C-alpha cells in the first residue's frame, strides 16, 4: 500500500540531473531480450556463412583423433600432445564464430542505455539479498512482465519453428535420398537457415521489450514535487548562500572601485549623500568617465580615499545628483552635463596651477538645466 502511495506521488518527469545520477549508479534501461536476440542472430549468421570452414576444421580434428586411436602401435605418451594440438585447432576453427558473438554481445547494449562502468553498481548492497524485495520482484509487476515475455517468446519462436519446418519439410525429406557426405552438408545448411530464422523471431519480442524497458526505467525515476523543489534549490543554491555570494561580489566590486579613486581627476559630491569620481583623458576619452560612484557610506569612503591621495573634492550637490542619476559606473557623462563638468575640471586644473604659482582662482558658478537631464 505504501509503495502504491509513493508511486502515485511521483508525478513529475525526471530531471537531467536525476537521470545523470542514476547513470552514475549504473541504473540504465536494459533489455536482455535485445541482447539475446542480437547474439543469437549474429551466431546463426556466422554459422551459416562460415559453416564450411568450421565443419572442415572439426572433421580434420576427428580424423586425426580417430586415426591415432586406431593405430595399434601408437605411443600413449603422444596422446597429451595430440589433445593439446586438437584443442588449439578447435579454438582456431571456432574463433570466427566466437568473435562474431563477442562483438554482438558488446554492441547490443549500445542500442539501449549504452556502455556504463559504475563503481557504485559493483559495491555490495544488502538490499539485493532481501527476501521481501525478491518476492516483490517475482510476484509484482516486474515478475508479471517477465512471465508475459517468456510466454511471448514460446509462442513466437514456436510458431516460427513450425513455419520453418513446414517450409523446409520437402528438403529435409529429400536428404534421405542423397549420399551421406552431401546429405550431412545439406542438413547443416538447412539447420543453420532454420536457426537464423528462429533467432530473428526473437527480434520481434525485443522490439516490444525495448520500448517497455525504456518506459519502465523512466517511470521508476519519476520524482515527487518535493524532490523536484529540493533539487532545484540545491542546483540554484540555497537563499542564504546566494545572499552571501552576492554580498561577497558587491564587496569585491566596491574594493575594485575604490582602487580607481586615486586615478580620478576630481570627486564631485553632495556632502551628505552622493559622491562621484570622474576621470578625463583627452587623448583616449570623448568625455569624462565615471570611475567610482556611491551613496551614503560608500560616498564617505570615496571622499576619504580621494583626500588621502590628494584628489580634489568639489562640492556641487545638484551636479553630483545629476551625474549619479544619469551616468552608470565606467560610462561617460551625458552631453547635457558636458559644460558643467568642463567648468569643474577647468577650475580644478587652475587650482593646481594656482597652488604652484601662488594666485587665487574664482570658484565657477555652475549652471545647467536639470530638466534637460531627464529629471
Secondary structure, 3 states (H helix, E strand, C coil): CHHHHHHHHCCECCCHHHHHHHHHCCCCCCCHHHHHHHHHHHHHHHHHHHHHHHHHHHHHHHHHHHHHHHCCCCCHHHHHHHHHHHHHHHHHHHHHHHHHHHHHHHHHHHHCCCCCCCHHHHCCCHHHHCHHHHHHHHHCHHHHHHHHHHHHHHHHHHHHHHHHHHHHHHHHHHHHHCCHHHHHHHHHHHHHHHHHHHHHHHHHHHHHHHHHHHHHHHHHCCECHHHHHHHHHHHHCCHHHHHHHHHHHHHHHHHHHHHHHCCCCEEEEECCCEEEEEECCCCCCCCCEEEEEEEHHHHHHHHHHHHHCCCCEEECHHHHHHHHHHCCCCCECCHHHHHHHHHHHHHHHHHHHHHHHCCCCCCCCCCCCHHHHCC
